[in-house]
């Protein structure tokens, strides 16, 4: 397995709708394995294929689970050609993205979602999710539709950079290549509305 380079936040592939997968051969399996390796290396909970430069409609998710008396484990999910078919409830979440490192923001996500997808062998399945898994499903599916999490935010004040926050209100010099909040906000495009059941 290999760690793949993440595309820059300005790369047009992040704004394109990913193409459906129709072939489930060895190259797809390698890509999925490498996406998991990259996600773990970057300490993420999800990764969409376009974040590593692929135009294919694939996402991987790894949700940490710690049960009493057990070592830390991760529930992993492979979603090929995913589509969210039902959303319910609404909650405010704090979210970040490997494609926009150094920033986090407050936005609305669903409490529960139902997604349909195919596994790495091409078998169709449905996934019922809530909490962090529901949030990751919406985030990664948005990526595959060319939508970034900042597109779902309502105000620039909801976007912040812990990297740029200094002690006692001081703003330290930003690490080389880190954009300011206004630069990231200008990348925003209004996202299509989400219909949620109450």
C-alpha positions as CSV (number, residue, x, y, z in Angstrom):
1,X,0.0,0.0,0.0
2,X,1.1,3.6,-0.6
3,X,0.3,7.0,0.8
4,X,-1.1,9.1,-2.1
5,X,-0.6,12.8,-2.3
6,X,-3.6,14.9,-1.5
7,X,-4.5,17.4,-4.2
8,X,-4.2,21.1,-3.5
9,X,-7.4,22.9,-2.3
10,X,-7.5,24.8,-5.6
11,X,-7.4,21.7,-7.8
12,X,-10.4,21.7,-10.2
13,X,-10.9,17.9,-9.5
14,X,-12.4,18.9,-6.1
15,X,-15.2,20.8,-7.9
16,X,-16.1,18.1,-10.5
17,X,-18.7,15.5,-10.1
18,X,-17.0,12.1,-9.9
19,X,-17.7,9.4,-12.5
20,X,-19.5,6.2,-11.6
21,X,-17.4,3.1,-11.2
22,X,-18.2,0.2,-13.5
23,X,-15.1,-2.0,-13.3
24,X,-14.1,-3.7,-10.0
25,X,-10.7,-5.0,-11.0
26,X,-7.3,-5.0,-9.4
27,X,-6.6,-1.3,-10.1
28,X,-9.7,-0.3,-8.2
29,X,-8.7,-2.6,-5.3
30,X,-5.3,-1.0,-5.2
31,X,-6.8,2.5,-5.2
32,X,-9.1,1.6,-2.3
33,X,-6.2,0.2,-0.3
34,X,-4.1,3.2,-1.0
35,X,-7.0,5.5,0.0
36,X,-7.3,3.8,3.4
37,X,-3.5,4.1,3.9
38,X,-3.6,7.8,3.0
39,X,-6.6,8.4,5.3
40,X,-4.9,6.8,8.2
41,X,-1.6,8.6,7.5
42,X,-3.4,12.0,7.4
43,X,-5.4,11.1,10.6
44,X,-8.8,11.5,8.8
45,X,-12.1,9.7,9.2
46,X,-12.9,9.8,5.5
47,X,-11.5,10.3,2.1
48,X,-13.1,10.7,-1.3
49,X,-11.2,9.6,-4.4
50,X,-11.1,13.1,-5.9
51,X,-9.1,14.3,-2.9
52,X,-6.2,12.1,-4.3
53,X,-6.8,13.2,-7.9
54,X,-9.1,10.3,-9.1
55,X,-12.3,11.1,-10.9
56,X,-14.0,7.9,-9.7
57,X,-17.0,7.8,-7.4
58,X,-15.3,6.1,-4.4
59,X,-15.1,7.0,-0.7
60,X,-13.6,5.3,2.3
61,X,-14.5,5.9,5.9
62,X,-12.9,4.8,9.2
63,X,-14.8,5.6,12.4
64,X,-12.8,5.0,15.6
65,X,-14.5,2.8,18.2
66,X,-13.3,2.2,21.7
67,X,-15.2,-0.3,23.8
68,X,-14.4,-1.0,27.4
69,X,-11.7,-3.6,27.8
70,X,-10.7,-3.6,24.1
71,X,-8.0,-2.0,22.2
72,X,-8.9,0.9,19.9
73,X,-10.5,-0.4,16.8
74,X,-11.9,1.3,13.7
75,X,-15.0,0.4,11.8
76,X,-14.2,0.8,8.1
77,X,-16.5,1.3,5.1
78,X,-15.9,1.3,1.4
79,X,-18.5,3.2,-0.6
80,X,-18.5,2.9,-4.4
81,X,-21.1,4.9,-6.3
82,X,-22.6,6.2,-3.0
83,X,-25.8,8.1,-2.9
84,X,-27.7,9.4,0.2
85,X,-31.3,8.4,-0.2
86,X,-32.7,9.6,3.1
87,X,-31.8,12.3,5.7
88,X,-33.5,13.1,9.0
89,X,-33.0,15.6,11.8
90,X,-30.5,18.4,11.9
91,X,-27.6,19.2,14.2
92,X,-24.7,21.6,14.3
93,X,-21.3,20.0,13.8
94,X,-17.7,21.2,13.9
95,X,-16.0,20.0,10.7
96,X,-12.7,20.1,8.9
97,X,-11.3,18.6,5.7
98,X,-8.1,17.1,4.5
99,X,-8.5,19.2,1.4
100,X,-8.5,22.5,3.4
101,X,-5.9,21.8,6.1
102,X,-5.7,24.1,9.1
103,X,-9.3,25.2,9.1
104,X,-12.6,24.1,10.8
105,X,-16.1,25.4,10.7
106,X,-19.6,25.1,12.1
107,X,-22.3,23.9,9.8
108,X,-25.5,21.9,9.8
109,X,-25.5,18.1,9.1
110,X,-28.2,15.4,9.4
111,X,-28.7,13.4,12.6
112,X,-29.3,10.2,10.6
113,X,-28.8,9.2,7.0
114,X,-29.4,6.2,4.8
115,X,-27.0,5.7,1.9
116,X,-26.9,3.1,-0.9
117,X,-23.6,2.1,-2.3
118,X,-21.6,-0.8,-3.7
119,X,-18.8,-2.6,-1.8
120,X,-15.4,-3.3,-3.3
121,X,-16.8,-6.5,-5.0
122,X,-19.6,-4.5,-6.6
123,X,-22.4,-5.8,-4.3
124,X,-25.1,-3.2,-3.6
125,X,-25.9,-2.5,0.1
126,X,-27.6,0.2,2.3
127,X,-26.0,1.8,5.2
128,X,-28.0,3.3,8.1
129,X,-25.9,5.8,10.0
130,X,-26.1,8.4,12.7
131,X,-23.6,10.6,14.5
132,X,-20.1,10.8,13.2
133,X,-20.7,8.1,10.5
134,X,-23.7,10.1,9.2
135,X,-21.6,13.3,9.1
136,X,-18.7,11.5,7.3
137,X,-21.2,10.0,4.8
138,X,-22.6,13.5,4.0
139,X,-19.1,15.0,3.8
140,X,-17.6,12.4,1.5
141,X,-20.7,12.2,-0.7
142,X,-20.6,16.0,-1.0
143,X,-16.9,15.7,-2.1
144,X,-17.9,13.3,-4.9
145,X,-20.5,15.8,-6.1
146,X,-18.0,18.6,-6.2
147,X,-19.1,20.3,-2.9
148,X,-16.8,21.3,-0.1
149,X,-17.9,21.6,3.5
150,X,-17.4,25.4,3.4
151,X,-20.1,25.5,0.7
152,X,-22.6,24.4,3.4
153,X,-21.6,27.1,5.9
154,X,-23.7,30.3,6.2
155,X,-21.2,32.9,7.4
156,X,-17.4,33.5,7.3
157,X,-17.6,33.9,11.1
158,X,-18.3,30.1,11.4
159,X,-14.9,29.4,9.7
160,X,-11.8,29.4,11.9
161,X,-8.2,28.4,11.7
162,X,-6.8,26.8,14.9
163,X,-3.4,26.9,13.1
164,X,-3.7,30.7,12.9
165,X,-5.1,31.4,16.3
166,X,-2.5,32.8,18.6
167,X,-2.5,33.2,22.4
168,X,-4.4,36.0,24.0
169,X,-5.8,37.3,20.6
170,X,-2.4,37.5,19.0
171,X,-2.1,36.3,15.4
172,X,1.2,34.4,14.8
173,X,2.8,34.2,11.4
174,X,1.0,31.6,9.4
175,X,2.9,28.5,8.3
176,X,4.2,28.8,4.8
177,X,1.3,28.2,2.3
178,X,-1.5,28.4,4.8
179,X,-4.2,30.8,3.4
180,X,-6.1,33.2,5.6
181,X,-9.8,32.8,6.5
182,X,-10.9,35.2,3.8
183,X,-9.0,33.4,1.1
184,X,-10.6,30.1,2.0
185,X,-14.1,31.7,2.3
186,X,-13.7,33.1,-1.3
187,X,-13.4,29.4,-2.5
188,X,-17.0,28.9,-1.3
189,X,-19.8,28.1,-3.7
190,X,-23.4,27.9,-2.5
191,X,-24.3,24.2,-2.1
192,X,-27.5,22.6,-3.4
193,X,-30.1,22.5,-0.7
194,X,-30.5,19.4,1.5
195,X,-34.0,17.9,2.1
196,X,-34.3,16.4,5.6
197,X,-37.2,14.6,7.1
198,X,-38.2,15.8,10.5
